[in-house]
C-alpha cells in the first residue's frame, strides 16, 4: 500500500513521457545518443518526479477538499516526506545534469527553478501554462545540449567560427537511416562529429553501454555512418538570428524548433487541466484541438523527403488521433470526467509527438524506439492515473 501511495504521488505512469524529450532533442540537433543523453534522461526523470511530489505538497489543502483520495490528504504520505522527496529528487537531477557539462547544468537549473516556481507560485496564475510549456521546452534543450556537449568532449568537431573550429573543417555525422542528402547544419557549420568511447582507448562506462544499446536499437550503431563535410566557415559564421547568449550557452540551434513545438503542446494541455476538477470549459479544449492540428501538420511535414518524412507523417497522425480525440470529446461535453480524460490524452500524446519530432530530425529509428514506450505507459496507466 505504501508503494502504491508513492506511485500515485509521483504519477509513475506519466514517466514514460519524459525520455522522449532528450531523444527528440538529440535527433533534432543532428547528434546520435550517447552518455550525455543517458545523463539527461536521468536528470529529466528526477526533476519531473520532484515536480510531482512538490505539486501535491503545495496543493495539500486544496486536495483535502477536491481530491481527498490523494496520498497526502488521505494520510498515506506525510507532507514532510513529500517535500523531502521533492528536494532530494531535485538535487539528484542537478547532479546528473552536472556530469554532462556546465551548459547542461545551467539548463537543468533553469528547469528546476521553473518547476518549483510553477508549483509554489505560478500554477494558479495566468502564467501557469506558459511556465509548464517552458519547462518541457527546457527539457528538450537539456537533452540536446547534454548529447552535444558529450560528443564535443569525446572527440566531436568544434563549432565553425570558434578558435579551434577555424583551423579545421567541421563535420556532421548523419544516421545511416536518414534519407537527407546533408544535414541542415552542414551549410553553416553548426553540427558536430561523433566518435565512440572504445575507439579512444577509454573503458566504456555503464552509461556509455546504455547509450550504445539505445542507439543500436534505433539503427544508429553497428553499421557505417555517412559523414558530410561542411564548407569552411570564417570567424563571423554562425546560425543566423540566434541570440549571442544562446549561442554561447551551447544550445544547438536545430533543437530550438523541437523544444518550441513540444512546449506549445504542453501549454495547451496545461490550459485544459485548469478546469479538470469542475469542467465547464469549452474554449480550452477547442483551442487545444486547433493547436493539435497545427502541430501535427508542422511535425508531420519535414522539409527533407525520405524515410524520415514518411515515419514522421505516420507518427504525427498517431499524435493527432491520441490528443485530438480526447480534446474533441471534452469540447463536445465539458464535464469534469471528460476534461480529465482530455488532460490524460494530451499527456499520453507526448510520446508519439516526441517520436515524430525525432523522425523529423532525421532519426526515424529513434522515433520508433520512443513509440515502444506507449504499451508500457498504457499498461501502467490502468493502475496509476497520469493526472
C-alpha positions, -999 to 999 in steps of 0.1 A, spaced: 0 0 0 29 24 8 45 17 -26 12 23 -43 8 56 -25 42 68 -37 34 56 -72 3 78 -71 21 107 -57 48 106 -83 24 97 -112 48 70 -123 27 62 -153 35 96 -167 72 89 -165 72 74 -200 66 108 -214 100 120 -202 128 101 -220 115 112 -254 124 148 -246 161 142 -246 160 118 -275 139 142 -296 164 170 -287 194 149 -297 178 139 -330 168 175 -338 203 186 -331 217 161 -355 237 141 -330 232 104 -321 225 94 -285 255 90 -262 264 91 -225 252 126 -222 218 116 -235 215 90 -208 225 115 -181 199 140 -195 172 113 -193 181 105 -157 181 142 -148 148 148 -165 132 118 -147 143 131 -113 132 167 -119 99 155 -133 92 134 -102 104 163 -80 77 184 -96 50 158 -90 59 155 -53 61 192 -48 28 197 -67 9 176 -42 27 191 -12 18 226 -24 -18 215 -31 -24 195 1 -50 219 15 -68 222 -18 -67 184 -24 -82 178 11 -114 193 -3 -113 184 -40 -92 152 -41 -93 137 -6 -82 103 -21 -48 117 -30 -18 103 -10 -12 133 12 -48 143 23 -56 106 28 -27 103 52 -8 77 33 22 100 28 31 129 51 37 164 38 72 163 52 80 131 33 67 146 0 87 178 4 118 159 13 114 137 -17 110 168 -39 142 183 -26 162 150 -29 150 144 -64 158 179 -75 194 176 -60 198 143 -78 186 156 -111 210 186 -109 239 163 -100 232 140 -130 230 171 -153 263 184 -140 280 152 -152 271 162 -187 288 196 -186 282 231 -175 257 241 -203 235 211 -193 237 220 -156 227 256 -165 196 244 -184 187 219 -156 190 246 -131 166 268 -151 143 238 -155 143 231 -117 136 268 -110 107 268 -134 92 236 -119 95 250 -83 81 284 -94 52 268 -111 42 245 -81 47 271 -54 36 303 -71 26 303 -108 2 273 -110 -30 293 -103 -19 324 -123 -22 332 -159 15 324 -163 10 288 -152 5 272 -186 34 292 -201 56 280 -172 48 244 -179 54 248 -216 88 264 -208 97 235 -186 91 210 -213 110 230 -238 139 233 -214 139 196 -210 143 191 -248 171 216 -249 188 199 -220 188 166 -238 202 181 -269 229 201 -251 240 171 -230 243 150 -261 262 177 -280 285 185 -251 294 149 -246 301 145 -283 323 176 -281 343 163 -252 348 129 -266 362 139 -300 335 158 -317 343 187 -340 343 222 -325 318 247 -339 327 266 -370 339 301 -362 354 292 -328 391 295 -321 395 257 -326 370 253 -353 386 278 -377 416 255 -381 396 226 -394 366 217 -414 336 208 -392 317 176 -400 284 162 -391 275 126 -385 242 117 -401 224 85 -390 225 58 -417 187 55 -418 184 92 -427 174 99 -463 186 135 -463 214 144 -486 231 166 -460 222 179 -426 208 214 -424 236 224 -400 263 215 -426 260 247 -445 266 269 -415 289 246 -396 266 242 -365 269 204 -364 292 181 -345 311 150 -353 308 119 -332 333 93 -320 330 62 -299 345 58 -264 361 25 -272 380 38 -302 398 63 -280 412 38 -255 388 47 -227 369 20 -209 332 24 -216 311 32 -185 276 17 -179 261 49 -193 282 45 -224 269 10 -228 233 21 -222 236 49 -248 252 24 -273 224 0 -269 198 27 -273 215 39 -305 218 3 -317 181 -4 -312 174 26 -334 197 16 -362 225 41 -354 251 16 -343 267 -14 -359 270 0 -394 286 27 -414 277 63 -410 278 90 -436 299 120 -428 293 152 -446 319 179 -445 307 214 -445 323 244 -461 350 261 -441 334 290 -421 350 322 -411 351 339 -377 317 355 -383 299 324 -393 271 312 -371 234 304 -371 215 335 -383 191 350 -359 204 331 -329 210 354 -299 246 356 -288 240 345 -253 221 314 -265 248 306 -290 274 308 -262 253 286 -239 259 255 -261 222 251 -270 220 236 -305 200 257 -329 184 226 -345 167 217 -313 150 250 -307 121 243 -330 115 209 -314 116 224 -280 92 252 -290 67 227 -306 67 205 -276 64 235 -253 33 247 -272 16 213 -268 23 213 -231 9 248 -228 -23 236 -245 -27 206 -222 -20 226 -191 -46 252 -201 -72 224 -203 -61 209 -170 -70 241 -151 -107 230 -154 -104 193 -149 -120 194 -114 -151 213 -122 -153 211 -160 -175 236 -179 -148 250 -203 -154 246 -240 -129 271 -252 -98 254 -237 -103 220 -254 -114 237 -286 -82 258 -286 -62 227 -277 -78 208 -306 -68 235 -330 -32 236 -317 -30 198 -321 -39 201 -357 -13 228 -364 14 210 -345 6 177 -363 8 195 -396 42 210 -388 59 180 -374 44 156 -400 58 175 -430 96 178 -428 114 198 -454 136 168 -464 118 139 -481 127 102 -474 121 75 -449 122 100 -420 95 121 -436 72 91 -440 78 79 -405 73 115 -391 40 117 -410 27 85 -396 37 93 -360 22 128 -364 -11 111 -373 -9 90 -342 -3 121 -321 -32 139 -337 -55 110 -331 -44 105 -295 -47 141 -284 -73 153 -309 -99 127 -300 -96 134 -263 -99 172 -268 -128 168 -291 -148 148 -266 -141 174 -239 -152 202 -262 -185 184 -270 -192 176 -234 -170 196 -210 -178 175 -179 -151 170 -152 -147 134 -162 -142 141 -200 -120 171 -192 -98 150 -171 -96 124 -198 -86 151 -222 -57 160 -200 -47 124 -198 -49 121 -236 -28 152 -240 -1 138 -217 -1 104 -234 1 121 -268 35 135 -259 51 101 -266 41 99 -303 48 137 -306 83 132 -293 87 102 -317 75 123 -346 100 151 -337 128 126 -336 118 113 -371 115 148 -383 151 154 -371 164 126 -393 162 97 -369 132 76 -377 147 47 -358 148 67 -326 113 78 -332 101 42 -335 121 33 -304 103 61 -284 70 47 -296 79 14 -279 71 32 -246 35 35 -255 24 0 -245 42 3 -212 27 36 -204 -8 24 -213 -4 -7 -191 8 12 -161 -18 39 -166 -45 13 -159 -32 11 -124 -19 47 -117 -36 77 -133 -13 101 -152 -32 131 -138 
